[in-house]
Structure formats: C-alpha cells, structure tokens
Amino acid sequence: MIYPEWRQQLSRSLHLSRSKPEAKYFQVASITTDGAPALRTMVFRDHAPRSNSLLSVTDIRSEKCEQWKALAEAALHWYFVKSREQYRLRCRVSLIHHNEAGRIVCSGHELLQNIHQDGVIEASESACAGETLKLASSIFKARWEGLSSSAKASFYCPAPKSAKLSGEGDKINSDKINSDEINSDEASKKSSEGAGTKREGDQAQNEQDTISPHFAVVVFHPFEVDYLDLKSRPHTRNLYSLEQTKWLKQSVNP
Ligand SMILES: Cc1cc2nc3c(=O)[nH]c(=O)nc-3n(C[C@H](O)[C@H](O)[C@H](O)COP(=O)(O)O)c2cc1C
C-alpha cells in the first residue's frame, strides 16, 4: 500500500523524534455543544492497520466524547521540535467503545468509512456488524492490550471531571496521569510493585484482564493536512486534501 506524502512525512518525523516520548503528544480540538472551541492533549497510539487514520484512547465518559457524538470533527495540531515541522490535520472522528449491554459499538461519523482506502465500510452506533465489527473489535482489543497496567487501572477511576469525594486521595490521580497519558513502562512497573493486599492484587488483575466499560478508542480520519517545515529556506508549506479516495497536494507560500 502506498501512503500519501504527508503520511510518509509524518512517519519520518515520528521516527526522527523516537527518543522523545513527548513527540507522541498532539493537541486535539473539538467543538462544544454550545459552539465553543475545546482543546486538550492526547497521545498518538498508532495508525489503524493499513490506513491513514490515527488512534488515541480515552475515557468514554469524558466531555470530548460527548462533543464528538454531537459533531464528529476534530482538528489536530502536532509540532515536532527536533525536526521543526508542524502538522495540522482536520479529521472526522469515530469512537469505538462498549455500550451498556457490553457490546462493542462504533459511534460518531459514518464510522471507519475511510479506514481502508480501498473500500467503504459502514457502521452506526446500533449496528456494528460484520467486517466493521471485526475491524473495530481488533483495534479496540489491541489498544487495550497495548496499555500499561497503570493505564488500564486508570479506566476504573471515577468519571473525568466528577467532583472528588472526601477520601478519594491524590494517589488515584497521580496514577492516572502517569499511566493514561504517558504509558511508560516505568509507570507500569510501579503499579505492580505497589500492589498492596491480596485483595487489591486480585482486583488489579481483574482490571488487567477485563476491558474497562469506560475505555474507548478514538479514530481520527484525516481529510485535510496542512504541513509546515521550518527547516527549509524559504519555509515549505504544503496543503493536502482528500478528494474521494485520492490525496491532492498544493504547495503554497508559508
Ligand atoms: C501529556 C498529556 C497526554 C494526555 N493524553 C491523553 C490521552 O491520550 N487521552 C485522553 O483522553 N486524555 C489525555 N490527556 C488528558 C487530556 O488532555 C484532558 O485533560 C482529558 O482527556 C479531559 O479532556 P476533556 O474534558 O476535553 O474530555 C493527556 C494530558 C496530557 C498533559
């Protein structure tokens, strides 16, 4: 499969910064239900297999998921300090998660539509079936399995932005930051070393084995990419846009 130029460049930028964990952080914008911009940092987890789509994980209870259920569009911003390159992507958004009955569902835009450039796969929240279900399930399971143990545990924490009850210590929160966002082996080691009583240990093991009902995979399907290279003189700026299944390129002044 031949990937579009921007995707090859992005792989190169990631490769050049592979020693920097922070190179996998991008800024992700959504629109709130009252029309305001909302922004946060997320971790790039990989591309979906054989596609240009980008994967992140999140808690389905978070506000951004509500926003994407209402308007399944996102803007991503990524700056690679080392190679001095900026990428800005406009994307449609799909969410893969469990419904209340514990079934894997796909919500958002016409789900996974662009995931394989050689075909259109359709799904909706209520009907994630056949090939789409297979694809969604395999992405969902692989992303869960790819998390560190403390990252997995973070999906059993109280809902994001819910008021803290007295007795809910800071430890939970510091674990959450370590794990969910940074996904370091160190965080994973600490969590297993810190396992206290047997009961806590058993609970932790269950959490490892079972996909949390709050776990969600966010699939970003890019349809426009604005690339800026500050190393070159004059600076290089290329605009890429997806027309049907073909990526068009336009070189513009920065
Ligand atoms: C370095 C870093 C990485 C993060 N990675 C993620 C991530 O991959 N997924 C996620 O849901 N939140 C991540 N967060 C937390 C979000 O930025 C945000 O605070 C949280 O998801 C709640 O956002 P919301 O209220 O807009 O839904 C990260 C934060 C930081 C600082």
The ligand as an ORCA input file, in Angstrom:
! r2SCAN-3c Opt
* xyz 0 1
  C       0.827     14.782     28.084
  C      -0.650     14.504     28.167
  C      -1.179     13.437     27.464
  C      -2.547     13.159     27.525
  N      -3.052     12.096     26.808
  C      -4.382     11.850     26.848
  C      -4.937     10.791     26.047
  O      -4.260     10.086     25.284
  N      -6.275     10.577     26.137
  C      -7.082     11.348     26.922
  O      -8.287     11.106     26.942
  N      -6.583     12.355     27.669
  C      -5.253     12.628     27.649
  N      -4.733     13.664     28.409
  C      -5.659     14.434     29.246
  C      -6.414     15.442     28.363
  O      -5.532     16.454     27.920
  C      -7.627     16.037     29.074
  O      -7.224     16.712     30.238
  C      -8.658     14.954     29.448
  O      -8.760     13.956     28.449
  C     -10.046     15.584     29.638
  O     -10.396     16.243     28.444
  P     -11.901     16.655     28.063
  O     -12.500     17.228     29.315
  O     -11.731     17.682     26.993
  O     -12.620     15.434     27.612
  C      -3.391     13.981     28.325
  C      -2.844     15.061     29.007
  C      -1.505     15.323     28.920
  C      -0.959     16.532     29.662
*
